[in-house]
Amino acid sequence: MLNQRIQPPWHAGEVALQNHMGVAARMAEIGKKVIRTELLDQHREFYPLLPMVVLGSVDAVGNAWATVRAGHPGFMTAPDPNALHVDLPRDPSDPADAGMEDGAALALLGIDLRTRRRNRLNGYVDRTDDGSFRLIVEQSYGNCPKYIQLRSMNLLDDPRQPYNGTAESMTGLDDEAKRLVREADTFFVASYADHADGSRQVDVSHRGGRAGFVGIARDGSLIIPEFMGNRFYNTLGNFLVNPKAGFVFVKDGQLLQMTGTATILNASPTQRFEGAEMFWKFSPEKIVRRRGRLPLDFQMAEEGWSPNSLATGVWASET
């Protein structure tokens, strides 16, 4: 049994950004109440309902990766409050898999697109075989449902089948990838911070808006508006102390994964952007595209748009 490592609710980067936004005092109190070192019963009951999970990891050279994996409901269980058992086989086609070795820091997002419910879990891997692992809980907390579009989450095939397609590697976005990004209303982002004691905290988070809320600059970087949320600033707080980031976009079973660096922009783009508190830029360095990898159907529900997303802006042209 691995020992649980206890960290304060917020690290220096998160606190710095909370101070900048004028919410540090409030977040100091909220953090003590909502950031837990164990799974609540409602979270233990939530994870087994899901047919998918979002994971954030760090590979051996420090690249952050985000990925989405599918499983039959029940592939995640929590027999006790201190760990989540995740029944997922290793996947060598997934660049995020390299960061899922025994002892590695790992982030997990359980998100139910059918209900807009989501819960975060940060911890580290306890692995004894290649078919499953336990994620030892260091931080567990809920996230608000803002900017999540309602969608179906239906399995189309056996999620445990090995991937028999080709993982395409790129150093920049081709036309197909640019089109996917411009049409996206959802993506997931992984980030991390290293603590003074040598431990590592990885986060993985949801980002949503109207289709077209992610802009593509002339140099191939992505420009992302930061909409008002829970004011935790986990992701952007990580960027203040470590620019490494990983993205994943999903469309029709395709996973478009990127790793690179993120920068919080001091100056806002000249275009007015509804709902944006600030902006940040992501510069991809490695890109992996896997077509037909995720056997899930994500059909938008009738009136599935989040009202919060509909109140935000989109990019009118190349940024």
Kinemage of the C-alpha trace (Angstrom):
@kinemage 1
@onewidth
@group {chain A} dominant
@subgroup {mainchain}
@vectorlist {calphas} color= white
{ca met a 1} P 0.000 0.000 0.000
{ca leu a 2} L 1.483 3.348 -1.060
{ca asn a 3} L 1.327 6.186 1.419
{ca gln a 4} L -0.891 9.153 0.659
{ca arg a 5} L 1.014 12.425 0.137
{ca ile a 6} L -0.710 15.479 1.588
{ca gln a 7} L -0.324 18.892 -0.085
{ca pro a 8} L -1.938 22.279 0.692
{ca pro a 9} L -5.119 23.021 -1.303
{ca trp a 10} L -3.381 25.591 -3.555
{ca his a 11} L 0.198 25.861 -4.757
{ca ala a 12} L 2.140 29.095 -5.352
{ca gly a 13} L 1.030 29.549 -8.968
{ca glu a 14} L -2.639 29.147 -8.131
{ca val a 15} L -2.347 31.562 -5.195
{ca ala a 16} L -0.534 34.132 -7.346
{ca leu a 17} L -3.286 34.117 -9.952
{ca gln a 18} L -6.007 34.190 -7.302
{ca asn a 19} L -4.266 37.255 -5.826
{ca his a 20} L -4.084 38.870 -9.259
{ca met a 21} L -7.830 38.358 -9.720
{ca gly a 22} L -8.640 39.574 -6.198
{ca val a 23} L -10.106 36.307 -4.900
{ca ala a 24} L -7.229 34.816 -2.847
{ca ala a 25} L -8.785 35.362 0.577
{ca arg a 26} L -12.049 33.777 -0.480
{ca met a 27} L -10.286 30.877 -2.208
{ca ala a 28} L -8.158 30.212 0.880
{ca glu a 29} L -11.332 29.465 2.825
{ca ile a 30} L -13.060 27.612 -0.005
{ca gly a 31} L -9.991 25.459 -0.662
{ca lys a 32} L -10.058 24.089 2.887
{ca lys a 33} L -13.666 22.994 2.381
{ca val a 34} L -13.761 21.634 -1.159
{ca ile a 35} L -10.283 20.171 -1.852
{ca arg a 36} L -10.342 16.798 -0.147
{ca thr a 37} L -7.815 14.019 0.303
{ca glu a 38} L -10.439 11.293 -0.038
{ca leu a 39} L -13.393 10.461 -2.244
{ca leu a 40} L -16.802 11.423 -0.940
{ca asp a 41} L -19.478 8.740 -1.128
{ca gln a 42} L -21.217 10.664 -3.927
{ca his a 43} L -17.994 10.613 -5.963
{ca arg a 44} L -17.492 6.917 -5.268
{ca glu a 45} L -20.995 6.375 -6.662
{ca phe a 46} L -20.413 8.711 -9.630
{ca tyr a 47} L -17.322 7.235 -11.299
{ca pro a 48} L -18.802 3.747 -11.925
{ca leu a 49} L -21.597 5.354 -13.998
{ca leu a 50} L -19.225 6.644 -16.671
{ca pro a 51} L -18.256 5.067 -20.032
{ca met a 52} L -15.244 7.370 -20.423
{ca val a 53} L -12.538 9.160 -18.486
{ca val a 54} L -10.159 12.041 -19.233
{ca leu a 55} L -6.566 11.564 -18.062
{ca gly a 56} L -3.598 13.912 -17.823
{ca ser a 57} L -0.039 12.630 -17.571
{ca val a 58} L 3.614 13.622 -17.978
{ca asp a 59} L 6.056 11.595 -20.071
{ca ala a 60} L 9.682 10.846 -19.245
{ca val a 61} L 10.988 14.092 -20.778
{ca gly a 62} L 8.421 16.324 -19.081
{ca asn a 63} L 5.818 16.685 -21.830
{ca ala a 64} L 2.214 16.993 -20.632
{ca trp a 65} L -0.413 14.922 -22.444
{ca ala a 66} L -4.187 14.705 -22.209
{ca thr a 67} L -6.206 11.742 -23.407
{ca val a 68} L -9.722 10.299 -23.369
{ca arg a 69} L -10.258 6.599 -22.716
{ca ala a 70} L -13.473 4.567 -22.875
{ca gly a 71} L -14.693 1.634 -20.808
{ca his a 72} L -17.849 -0.229 -19.959
{ca pro a 73} L -19.607 1.527 -17.053
{ca gly a 74} L -18.078 0.127 -13.897
{ca phe a 75} L -14.506 0.193 -15.212
{ca met a 76} L -13.833 2.779 -12.483
{ca thr a 77} L -14.657 1.791 -8.896
{ca ala a 78} L -13.721 3.016 -5.434
{ca pro a 79} L -13.892 0.192 -2.890
{ca asp a 80} L -12.495 2.644 -0.313
{ca pro a 81} L -12.272 6.458 -0.166
{ca asn a 82} L -8.496 6.634 -0.670
{ca ala a 83} L -8.128 5.243 -4.196
{ca leu a 84} L -9.972 4.831 -7.473
{ca his a 85} L -9.502 1.504 -9.254
{ca val a 86} L -9.294 2.056 -13.033
{ca asp a 87} L -9.676 -1.010 -15.244
{ca leu a 88} L -7.883 0.178 -18.395
{ca pro a 89} L -5.278 -1.765 -20.393
{ca arg a 90} L -2.048 -0.077 -21.460
{ca asp a 91} L -2.259 1.575 -24.893
{ca pro a 92} L 1.110 2.060 -26.643
{ca ser a 93} L -0.571 4.132 -29.374
{ca asp a 94} L -1.500 6.788 -26.806
{ca pro a 95} L 1.307 9.291 -26.054
{ca ala a 96} L -0.251 9.877 -22.622
{ca asp a 97} L 0.230 6.204 -21.703
{ca ala a 98} L 3.971 6.701 -21.176
{ca gly a 99} L 3.173 8.787 -18.094
{ca met a 100} L 1.095 6.087 -16.419
{ca glu a 101} L 3.875 3.996 -14.893
{ca asp a 102} L 3.775 2.861 -11.278
{ca gly a 103} L 4.368 5.822 -8.971
{ca ala a 104} L 3.717 8.470 -11.634
{ca ala a 105} L 1.621 11.536 -10.862
{ca leu a 106} L -1.645 11.418 -12.792
{ca ala a 107} L -4.761 13.569 -13.155
{ca leu a 108} L -8.254 12.266 -13.807
{ca leu a 109} L -11.458 14.021 -14.789
{ca gly a 110} L -14.739 12.184 -14.531
{ca ile a 111} L -17.232 14.035 -16.702
{ca asp a 112} L -20.793 13.042 -17.548
{ca leu a 113} L -21.823 14.927 -20.680
{ca arg a 114} L -25.373 13.643 -20.215
{ca thr a 115} L -25.798 15.630 -16.979
{ca arg a 116} L -22.984 18.234 -17.037
{ca arg a 117} L -21.573 16.750 -13.842
{ca arg a 118} L -17.800 16.582 -13.416
{ca asn a 119} L -15.345 15.679 -10.662
{ca arg a 120} L -11.567 15.980 -10.537
{ca leu a 121} L -9.067 13.613 -8.964
{ca asn a 122} L -5.311 14.213 -8.734
{ca gly a 123} L -2.964 11.598 -7.358
{ca tyr a 124} L -0.450 8.994 -8.366
{ca val a 125} L -0.463 5.560 -9.924
{ca asp a 126} L -0.268 2.318 -7.974
{ca arg a 127} L 0.191 -0.345 -10.666
{ca thr a 128} L 0.927 -4.064 -10.449
{ca asp a 129} L -0.011 -5.108 -14.012
{ca asp a 130} L -0.729 -3.743 -17.492
{ca gly a 131} L -4.486 -4.244 -17.285
{ca ser a 132} L -5.441 -1.804 -14.553
{ca phe a 133} L -4.152 0.571 -11.889
{ca arg a 134} L -5.225 2.338 -8.741
{ca leu a 135} L -5.108 6.114 -8.543
{ca ile a 136} L -4.173 7.091 -4.986
{ca val a 137} L -6.125 10.195 -4.014
{ca glu a 138} L -4.238 13.391 -3.192
{ca gln a 139} L -6.867 15.914 -4.278
{ca ser a 140} L -10.534 15.229 -4.995
{ca tyr a 141} L -13.119 17.894 -5.746
{ca gly a 142} L -16.087 18.813 -7.867
{ca asn a 143} L -16.193 21.370 -10.682
{ca cys a 144} L -19.064 23.562 -11.807
{ca pro a 145} L -21.122 22.547 -14.879
{ca lys a 146} L -20.473 25.762 -16.839
{ca tyr a 147} L -19.649 25.526 -20.552
{ca ile a 148} L -20.419 21.777 -20.813
{ca gln a 149} L -22.612 20.868 -23.787
{ca leu a 150} L -25.119 18.058 -23.216
{ca arg a 151} L -24.288 14.998 -25.332
{ca ser a 152} L -24.892 11.273 -25.524
{ca met a 153} L -22.116 8.937 -24.364
{ca asn a 154} L -22.912 5.623 -26.051
{ca leu a 155} L -20.330 2.901 -26.575
{ca leu a 156} L -20.082 1.754 -30.204
{ca asp a 157} L -17.563 -1.081 -29.811
{ca asp a 158} L -15.505 -2.985 -27.249
{ca pro a 159} L -13.289 -0.304 -25.668
{ca arg a 160} L -10.680 -2.845 -24.596
{ca gln a 161} L -9.747 -3.788 -28.156
{ca pro a 162} L -6.191 -2.777 -29.103
{ca tyr a 163} L -5.921 0.082 -31.564
{ca asn a 164} L -5.189 -1.211 -35.071
{ca gly a 165} L -5.005 2.165 -36.781
{ca thr a 166} L -2.051 4.461 -37.386
{ca ala a 167} L -0.926 7.125 -34.952
{ca glu a 168} L 0.000 10.052 -37.202
{ca ser a 169} L 2.705 12.370 -35.856
{ca met a 170} L 2.997 16.035 -36.829
{ca thr a 171} L 4.918 19.077 -35.641
{ca gly a 172} L 2.233 21.531 -36.765
{ca leu a 173} L -1.474 21.591 -37.526
{ca asp a 174} L -2.418 20.523 -41.034
{ca asp a 175} L -5.608 21.770 -42.711
{ca glu a 176} L -7.708 18.912 -41.344
{ca ala a 177} L -6.510 19.517 -37.808
{ca lys a 178} L -7.106 23.274 -38.107
{ca arg a 179} L -10.654 22.621 -39.249
{ca leu a 180} L -11.299 20.320 -36.285
{ca val a 181} L -9.972 22.944 -33.849
{ca arg a 182} L -11.994 25.766 -35.397
{ca glu a 183} L -15.203 23.729 -35.244
{ca ala a 184} L -14.665 22.452 -31.686
{ca asp a 185} L -16.829 23.517 -28.755
{ca thr a 186} L -14.925 21.354 -26.253
{ca phe a 187} L -11.380 20.272 -25.488
{ca phe a 188} L -9.409 19.007 -22.488
{ca val a 189} L -6.114 20.382 -21.189
{ca ala a 190} L -3.439 18.803 -18.970
{ca ser a 191} L -0.903 20.796 -16.964
{ca tyr a 192} L 1.320 20.242 -13.951
{ca ala a 193} L 3.436 21.801 -11.212
{ca asp a 194} L 6.390 20.371 -9.312
{ca his a 195} L 6.549 21.028 -5.557
{ca ala a 196} L 9.604 21.878 -3.473
{ca asp a 197} L 9.519 18.446 -1.848
{ca gly a 198} L 9.978 16.784 -5.248
{ca ser a 199} L 6.388 15.656 -5.657
{ca arg a 200} L 4.324 16.547 -8.713
{ca gln a 201} L 0.712 17.666 -9.116
{ca val a 202} L -0.914 17.003 -12.490
{ca asp a 203} L -4.280 18.529 -13.430
{ca val a 204} L -6.601 17.837 -16.338
{ca ser a 205} L -9.511 20.132 -17.076
{ca his a 206} L -12.442 20.713 -19.417
{ca arg a 207} L -12.748 23.796 -21.614
{ca gly a 208} L -15.930 24.624 -23.513
{ca gly a 209} L -17.613 27.415 -25.411
{ca arg a 210} L -19.400 28.096 -28.657
{ca ala a 211} L -18.000 26.304 -31.710
{ca gly a 212} L -15.096 28.504 -32.771
{ca phe a 213} L -14.018 29.674 -29.318
{ca val a 214} L -10.458 28.389 -29.923
{ca gly a 215} L -8.556 30.669 -32.270
{ca ile a 216} L -5.606 29.744 -34.483
{ca ala a 217} L -2.872 32.349 -34.904
{ca arg a 218} L -0.791 32.785 -38.036
{ca asp a 219} L 2.156 31.040 -36.375
{ca gly a 220} L 0.038 27.921 -35.700
{ca ser a 221} L -0.445 28.568 -31.984
{ca leu a 222} L -3.886 28.394 -30.386
{ca ile a 223} L -5.443 31.384 -28.606
{ca ile a 224} L -7.866 30.474 -25.844
{ca pro a 225} L -10.197 32.822 -23.968
{ca glu a 226} L -10.425 32.133 -20.244
{ca phe a 227} L -14.082 32.376 -19.257
{ca met a 228} L -15.260 33.043 -15.711
{ca gly a 229} L -15.413 29.814 -13.738
{ca asn a 230} L -14.885 28.645 -10.181
{ca arg a 231} L -11.835 30.923 -9.678
{ca phe a 232} L -9.614 28.016 -8.653
{ca tyr a 233} L -7.226 28.739 -11.566
{ca asn a 234} L -5.703 25.259 -11.399
{ca thr a 235} L -4.650 25.182 -15.042
{ca leu a 236} L -3.503 28.783 -15.387
{ca gly a 237} L -1.855 28.633 -11.967
{ca asn a 238} L 0.190 25.709 -13.242
{ca phe a 239} L 1.191 27.735 -16.309
{ca leu a 240} L 2.607 30.466 -14.069
{ca val a 241} L 5.154 28.029 -12.619
{ca asn a 242} L 5.474 25.607 -15.541
{ca pro a 243} L 4.434 26.307 -19.165
{ca lys a 244} L 4.059 22.654 -20.186
{ca ala a 245} L 0.577 21.764 -21.457
{ca gly a 246} L -1.242 18.986 -23.298
{ca phe a 247} L -4.465 19.220 -25.313
{ca val a 248} L -6.906 16.668 -26.674
{ca phe a 249} L -9.762 17.336 -29.101
{ca val a 250} L -12.323 14.632 -29.927
{ca lys a 251} L -14.463 14.276 -33.046
{ca asp a 252} L -16.177 11.224 -34.564
{ca gly a 253} L -13.909 8.805 -32.719
{ca gln a 254} L -10.767 10.735 -33.616
{ca leu a 255} L -8.369 11.920 -30.918
{ca leu a 256} L -6.179 14.906 -31.782
{ca gln a 257} L -3.559 15.201 -29.061
{ca met a 258} L -0.932 17.914 -28.696
{ca thr a 259} L 1.852 18.748 -26.269
{ca gly a 260} L 3.646 22.064 -26.072
{ca thr a 261} L 3.885 25.223 -24.013
{ca ala a 262} L 1.301 27.690 -22.746
{ca thr a 263} L 1.644 31.401 -22.013
{ca ile a 264} L -0.807 33.691 -20.247
{ca leu a 265} L -1.129 36.783 -22.422
{ca asn a 266} L -0.578 40.162 -20.790
{ca ala a 267} L -2.404 42.030 -23.538
{ca ser a 268} L -5.852 41.059 -24.803
{ca pro a 269} L -6.360 40.466 -28.513
{ca thr a 270} L -7.772 43.525 -30.252
{ca gln a 271} L -11.053 41.725 -30.952
{ca arg a 272} L -13.667 42.095 -28.218
{ca phe a 273} L -14.511 38.653 -26.886
{ca glu a 274} L -17.681 38.095 -24.872
{ca gly a 275} L -17.181 36.358 -21.538
{ca ala a 276} L -13.370 36.363 -21.537
{ca glu a 277} L -11.532 37.386 -18.348
{ca met a 278} L -8.144 36.891 -19.976
{ca phe a 279} L -6.459 34.979 -22.808
{ca trp a 280} L -3.701 32.419 -23.091
{ca lys a 281} L -1.709 30.942 -25.931
{ca phe a 282} L -0.733 27.339 -26.570
{ca ser a 283} L 2.155 26.560 -28.918
{ca pro a 284} L 2.052 22.895 -30.028
{ca glu a 285} L 5.375 21.103 -30.445
{ca lys a 286} L 4.253 17.517 -31.001
{ca ile a 287} L 0.873 16.428 -32.380
{ca val a 288} L -0.578 12.916 -32.586
{ca arg a 289} L -3.762 12.106 -34.512
{ca arg a 290} L -5.488 8.743 -34.075
{ca arg a 291} L -8.569 8.223 -36.207
{ca gly a 292} L -11.216 5.771 -35.010
{ca arg a 293} L -9.608 5.337 -31.602
{ca leu a 294} L -12.475 6.307 -29.275
{ca pro a 295} L -15.553 4.033 -29.633
{ca leu a 296} L -18.037 6.552 -28.235
{ca asp a 297} L -20.944 8.377 -29.831
{ca phe a 298} L -21.180 12.022 -28.738
{ca gln a 299} L -24.393 13.321 -30.286
{ca met a 300} L -25.473 16.773 -29.155
{ca ala a 301} L -28.725 16.616 -27.199
{ca glu a 302} L -31.750 18.662 -28.214
{ca glu a 303} L -31.199 22.089 -26.684
{ca gly a 304} L -27.841 20.730 -25.540
{ca trp a 305} L -25.902 23.969 -25.705
{ca ser a 306} L -24.840 25.282 -22.329
{ca pro a 307} L -26.437 28.700 -21.734
{ca asn a 308} L -23.054 29.805 -20.413
{ca ser a 309} L -21.374 28.795 -23.680
{ca leu a 310} L -23.969 30.635 -25.749
{ca ala a 311} L -23.174 33.831 -23.828
{ca thr a 312} L -19.525 33.749 -24.949
{ca gly a 313} L -17.719 34.815 -28.095
{ca val a 314} L -16.049 33.162 -31.076
{ca trp a 315} L -13.161 34.230 -33.277
{ca ala a 316} L -14.294 36.132 -36.363
{ca ser a 317} L -11.131 35.335 -38.340
{ca glu a 318} L -7.536 34.183 -38.036
{ca thr a 319} L -6.120 35.738 -34.869
